[in-house]
Amino acid sequence: MPVISARQVVLPARVVDGAALEIDDQGRVVEVRDHGGPYDHHSLVPGLIDLQVNGHDDIDVAAARDQDWERLDQLLLAQGVTAWCPTLVTGALEAYAAPLARMATAMARASLAPEILGVHLEGPFLGDRPGAHRQDLLRSVDRDWLDGLPGQVAIVTVAPECRGADEAWDWAQRRGAVASVGHTGASAAAAVVAFDAGARMVTHLFNAMSGLDHRDPGVAAAALLDDRITAGLIADGAHVHPDLIRLAFRAKGPSRICLVTDAVAWRRGSAGSLELHFDGVVPRLADGTIAGSALTMDQAMVNVIAWGATDLVGAVRAASTTPADLIGRPDLGRLLPGARADVAALDAEGRCVATWLAGVPAA
C-alpha cells in the first residue's frame, strides 16, 4: 500500500506530528499512524476545494476547450486543488449552453485530474450590487430556464431582490443544488427570508453585498449571525481587509467559512465577456472595479494564518473540509479512514509542493 510521511498531518480537528498516511489500492485513506522519520514532506493536508473559479492565469473557463482543460488541471494541482467548480459569470441566457456543454465534456474525462464537482452559475439573476458583472445582462429569475439546465449545475448565486428569487430557492432545493445569496443590496431581513427558503451560502462575503452598517445591517451581517450559512471568502487582502477576515472567522468559525479564490484569467485579460487588466495585485475593469482575483488556494491559507484569523487546522477546514461538506461530498476534504486520498503536501511556508489524486501522484 502507498505510504506518504510528513512532519505533520492535518486532520479535521488536530495536527498529528511525525505521521504517515496509508492509502489502499482503491485510492482511499486507510489510517494515519505514527512515523519515526525521515519524512517525505513537511505537512500533509487534504486536497483543497475551490468552489468559485472563473479561470486561472491565461485560461478562462467560459472559453475553455480541448487542451485548455489540461492546462487548468496543472494550474489547480500546483496550488493543491483536487476538486473545484468552474464558474460562469453573467451572460445572456442563450449564451450558457455552449460553455455548459464543454464543461460536461470536461467532467466526463477519464484522465487523472482535479474533479469538477459541478458548475457555479454566478448570474444572471443578480441585484443592486453587480460589481464587475454587466448590468445590461442582469434579469429576473426564469424558472423554465432553470428547469432546463443540465444536471452538472451545482451552485447558483442569486440576489434576494431579484424578481422571482423565491423560484430560485425552490429550484435549488428540488435539484439538490446549493443556492447562494450574492451581488445584492438587500436588507438583513430579506437575507434571512432567503436563508429560511433554503439558501445555504453567501457568495464572497462582504464583496458586492450590503454590509455592516450600525443602523441598517445588511446581508453580510445576517450571514455572520446565521449558523446555517456558509460564507465564501476571498482572502487575498484586496477584496477584504484582514481585520474583517479575522472578524468573519471569529463570528462563524472555519466550519462555516469557505475559502474561494474567485480567480480569473488575469493574464488572458478576460472573464466571459468582460475585459480586464491586472494591476499587479488584482484584475480590474477599465473603470477600476475589481473583477475576480489572481489568488491561489494555498496562498489563501497562508494569508488567513498570517493575519491571525485561524490556525493551520482552521485554514485547512475552510479550504477543504467545509466546501466538501457544503457541496455534499463527505468522501472529500479530510484525511480519515475511508475518505478519498486526495492529498496536498505543503512546505514550511505553506506552499503546495506536491499533490495526489486518489493516492496517485499528480504530475
LINQUIZI-V940350 format. One record per backbone hydrogen bond with DSSP energy under -0.5 kcal/mol. NH is the residue of the N-H (numbers start at 1). CO is the residue of the C=O. If there is no record, write none. Layout:
NH;CO  NH;CO
This chain:
2;23  4;21  6;19  7;41  8;42  9;16  10;44  11;9  11;14  16;9  17;15  18;7  19;6  20;33  21;4  22;20  22;31  23;2  24;28  27;24  29;339  30;22  31;22  33;20  33;31  35;18  41;5  43;346  44;8  45;344  47;342  48;80  49;319  50;83  51;49  53;85  54;263  55;263  56;59  57;264  59;56  60;58  61;54  61;59  62;54  63;60  64;60  68;65  69;66  71;67  72;68  73;69  74;70  75;71  76;72  77;73  78;74  79;76  80;77  81;76  82;48  83;48  84;115  85;50  87;53  88;120  90;122  95;92  96;93  99;95  100;96  101;97  102;98  103;99  104;100  105;101  106;102  107;103  108;104  109;106  113;111  115;82  117;84  117;115  118;84  119;152  120;86  121;119  121;155  122;88  122;120  123;121  123;157  126;124  127;183  129;183  133;130  135;133  137;134  138;135  139;124  141;163  143;141  146;142  147;143  148;144  149;146  153;150  154;119  154;152  155;119  156;178  157;121  158;156  158;180  159;125  162;159  165;162  167;164  168;164  169;165  170;166  171;167  172;168  173;169  174;170  175;171  176;172  177;172  178;154  179;177  180;156  181;201  182;158  184;208  188;217  191;187  192;188  193;189  194;190  195;191  196;192  197;193  198;195  199;194  200;179  201;179  202;230  203;181  205;232  207;204  209;206  210;184  213;216  218;211  219;186  220;210  221;211  222;218  223;219  224;220  225;221  226;222  227;225  229;226  230;200  231;256  232;202  232;230  233;258  235;233  235;260  236;234  244;241  245;241  246;242  247;243  248;244  249;245  250;246  251;247  252;248  253;248  253;249  256;253  257;254  258;231  259;257  259;318  260;233  262;52  263;52  264;293  265;270  266;264  267;57  268;57  269;265  270;265  271;274  274;271  276;269  277;284  279;277  279;282  284;277  285;289  288;285  291;283  293;262  300;296  301;297  302;298  303;299  304;300  305;301  306;302  307;303  308;305  309;304  310;304  315;311  316;312  317;313  318;314  319;315  320;316  321;316  322;317  324;320  325;321  326;322  327;323  328;325  329;324  332;329  336;334  338;29  339;336  340;331  341;27  342;340  343;341  343;356  344;45  345;354  346;43  347;351  350;347  353;345  354;345  356;343  357;360  358;356  359;341  360;357  362;355
